[in-house]
Amino acid sequence: MNPWDWSIKLGYNQAEVIGGATRQVICAGQTSVDENGAPQHPGDMRAQISLTLDNLEAVLKRAGMDLSNVIKLGVYATDVDEALKNFDLMGMRFGPHQVAPPMTLLGVTRLAIPGLLFEIEATAAA
Protein backbone atom coordinates (compact mmCIF):
# COMPACT_ATOMS: atom_id res chain seq x y z
CA MET A 1 0.00 0.00 0.00
CA ASN A 2 1.38 3.36 -1.01
CA PRO A 3 -0.63 6.53 -0.53
CA TRP A 4 2.39 8.26 -2.18
CA ASP A 5 4.88 6.97 -4.73
CA TRP A 6 8.14 8.40 -3.35
CA SER A 7 9.07 5.27 -1.39
CA ILE A 8 8.62 3.01 -4.41
CA LYS A 9 11.47 4.89 -6.08
CA LEU A 10 13.61 4.02 -3.05
CA GLY A 11 12.68 0.34 -3.24
CA TYR A 12 10.09 -0.14 -0.54
CA ASN A 13 6.36 0.07 0.09
CA GLN A 14 4.79 2.09 2.90
CA ALA A 15 2.81 -0.94 4.08
CA GLU A 16 1.94 -4.53 3.20
CA VAL A 17 -1.45 -6.10 3.77
CA ILE A 18 -1.02 -9.78 4.57
CA GLY A 19 -4.07 -12.01 4.23
CA GLY A 20 -4.31 -15.73 4.74
CA ALA A 21 -0.83 -16.18 6.19
CA THR A 22 -0.55 -19.30 8.32
CA ARG A 23 3.17 -19.17 9.16
CA GLN A 24 5.35 -16.30 10.25
CA VAL A 25 9.14 -16.27 10.63
CA ILE A 26 10.93 -13.61 12.68
CA CYS A 27 14.58 -13.53 11.64
CA ALA A 28 17.30 -12.35 13.98
CA GLY A 29 19.59 -9.69 12.59
CA GLN A 30 21.71 -11.16 9.82
CA THR A 31 25.20 -9.85 9.17
CA SER A 32 28.32 -10.55 7.15
CA VAL A 33 29.55 -13.62 9.01
CA ASP A 34 30.59 -17.08 7.89
CA GLU A 35 29.04 -20.36 9.05
CA ASN A 36 31.06 -20.12 12.28
CA GLY A 37 29.96 -16.56 13.07
CA ALA A 38 33.29 -14.98 12.10
CA PRO A 39 32.97 -11.50 10.55
CA GLN A 40 33.81 -11.31 6.85
CA HIS A 41 34.83 -8.51 4.45
CA PRO A 42 36.20 -5.92 6.91
CA GLY A 43 35.74 -2.38 5.67
CA ASP A 44 33.84 -3.43 2.53
CA MET A 45 30.21 -2.30 2.81
CA ARG A 46 29.19 -3.77 -0.56
CA ALA A 47 30.61 -7.22 0.19
CA GLN A 48 29.05 -7.14 3.66
CA ILE A 49 25.61 -6.29 2.28
CA SER A 50 25.90 -9.13 -0.24
CA LEU A 51 26.88 -11.74 2.36
CA THR A 52 24.23 -10.42 4.76
CA LEU A 53 21.60 -11.02 2.07
CA ASP A 54 23.05 -14.50 1.41
CA ASN A 55 22.68 -15.27 5.11
CA LEU A 56 19.12 -13.92 5.22
CA GLU A 57 18.21 -16.11 2.25
CA ALA A 58 19.76 -19.15 3.97
CA VAL A 59 17.67 -18.58 7.11
CA LEU A 60 14.50 -18.14 5.06
CA LYS A 61 15.27 -21.24 3.00
CA ARG A 62 15.65 -23.28 6.20
CA ALA A 63 12.11 -22.14 7.10
CA GLY A 64 10.79 -23.12 3.65
CA MET A 65 10.57 -19.50 2.48
CA ASP A 66 12.48 -17.04 0.31
CA LEU A 67 12.73 -13.28 -0.16
CA SER A 68 9.25 -13.21 -1.71
CA ASN A 69 7.86 -13.99 1.76
CA VAL A 70 9.51 -11.00 3.49
CA ILE A 71 6.92 -8.54 4.75
CA LYS A 72 9.13 -6.18 6.83
CA LEU A 73 12.81 -5.26 7.08
CA GLY A 74 14.84 -3.49 9.72
CA VAL A 75 18.23 -2.36 8.37
CA TYR A 76 21.10 -1.04 10.48
CA ALA A 77 24.26 0.52 9.04
CA THR A 78 27.29 2.15 10.61
CA ASP A 79 27.48 4.46 7.56
CA VAL A 80 24.06 5.17 6.04
CA ASP A 81 25.46 7.04 3.04
CA GLU A 82 27.78 4.17 2.14
CA ALA A 83 24.96 1.66 2.62
CA LEU A 84 22.66 3.66 0.34
CA LYS A 85 25.36 3.77 -2.36
CA ASN A 86 25.14 -0.02 -2.39
CA PHE A 87 21.36 -0.44 -2.04
CA ASP A 88 21.21 -1.60 -5.65
CA LEU A 89 22.08 -4.98 -4.13
CA MET A 90 18.77 -4.94 -2.28
CA GLY A 91 16.92 -4.31 -5.54
CA MET A 92 18.91 -7.03 -7.30
CA ARG A 93 17.85 -9.55 -4.65
CA PHE A 94 14.28 -8.50 -3.93
CA GLY A 95 13.39 -7.28 -7.44
CA PRO A 96 13.16 -10.72 -9.09
CA HIS A 97 10.65 -11.68 -6.38
CA GLN A 98 8.63 -8.54 -7.18
CA VAL A 99 8.46 -7.49 -3.54
CA ALA A 100 9.44 -4.24 -1.85
CA PRO A 101 8.83 -4.86 1.84
CA PRO A 102 8.32 -1.94 4.20
CA MET A 103 11.72 -1.02 5.59
CA THR A 104 13.35 1.08 8.25
CA LEU A 105 17.00 2.07 7.79
CA LEU A 106 18.82 3.30 10.88
CA GLY A 107 22.32 4.63 11.27
CA VAL A 108 24.11 3.19 14.29
CA THR A 109 27.48 3.88 15.87
CA ARG A 110 28.39 0.18 15.84
CA LEU A 111 26.94 -3.30 15.60
CA ALA A 112 27.30 -6.14 18.12
CA ILE A 113 30.46 -7.58 16.57
CA PRO A 114 33.29 -5.13 15.87
CA GLY A 115 34.01 -4.73 12.17
CA LEU A 116 30.46 -5.35 11.01
CA LEU A 117 28.97 -2.48 9.01
CA PHE A 118 25.50 -3.72 8.03
CA GLU A 119 22.68 -5.79 9.58
CA ILE A 120 19.22 -6.83 8.39
CA GLU A 121 16.37 -8.25 10.44
CA ALA A 122 13.33 -9.54 8.64
CA THR A 123 9.80 -10.76 9.19
CA ALA A 124 8.40 -13.20 6.65
CA ALA A 125 4.97 -14.78 6.23
CA ALA A 126 3.51 -17.58 4.16
N, C-alpha and C positions, 0 to 999 in steps of 0.2 A: 504494500500500500504506500503510495506516494502522493500526498496532497500537493507537493511541489516536485519539480524534476531535477533540482540542483544536485541531490545526493546520488542520483543515477549516474551522472557524469563522473562522480568520484568512486563508483563501483559498489554502492550499497543502497538498499531500500530503507525507508523510514520505519517500516514495520512489516511483519509477515503474519498472515492469518493461517493458523494451522488447524485443519479439521480432520478428524478421523485418525489421528495419530494414536497408536497403541503402545509404542515404545519410545522412550526418551533416553538419550545418553548425555551425561554431563562430563565433558572432558576437562581434566586438569590442564593447567597451562603447559603447552608444549614449547620446547626450545630447541636450540641447535646442539643436541647431545647425541652421542652414539648409543649403541645398545647397552653399554655399561654405565651410562649417565655422565660420561666425560664430555666436557664442552668441546665443540669443534669450530673451526674457522674463526680464530680470534681476530678481531678488528675488521672483519669482512661482513658488513651488514647484508649484502645481497646473498652471499653463500649461507648466512645464518637464516635468513628468511626462507630460502629454498629448503634447507634441511628441516626447519621447523614445520613447514608444510608437509614434507615427507612424513615426519613423525605424526602429525595430526592425521594424515591419511591412513597410516598404519594402525593407529588407535581405532579410528572409525571402521576400518576393514575388520578388525578383530571383533567388533560389535555387529558385523553384518551390514554396515552402512558405508557411505562414501560422502564426498563433499556435497553431493546433491541433497543430502539430508540435513545439512547444517542450517539452523534457523537463527542463530545469534553468535556473534564473535566479540570477544574482548581482546584487544591488541595493546601490548605494552612495548614501548621502545625507549631506549636510553637516548636516542637522537631522532626525534620525530621527522625532522627535515630529511635526514638520510634515509629513514624508513620510507617516507613518501616518494623519494626518488626511485625506489625499488618496488613500489606497489604494483607495477606492471606484472610482477610475479603472482600477485593475488588474482589479478584478472586472468592470467594464463591458466591458473589452476581451477578457479571457480567458473570462469566463462564457459568452458565446454559443457559444464553441468547446467548452464543457464540459470544460475542462482546468484543472488547478490544479497546475502544475509545482512540484516541490521548489524551495525558494527560501532563499537566505541574504540577510539585510538587515544591512548594516554601516554604522555611523556613521563618517564620515571628517572630518578637519579641513578638507580641500579636495579638489577634483577637479583634473584636469590643466589645464583652462582656467579662469582666474579668472572668477567670476560664475556658473559652473555649480553647481547644487545637487543634481542627481540623475543617476544613471547606471545603465544596465541592461546586463549581458552575458547572452547566452543560448546554450544548446545546443539544437539542433533535430534531429530524426531523422525519416526517412520510409522 
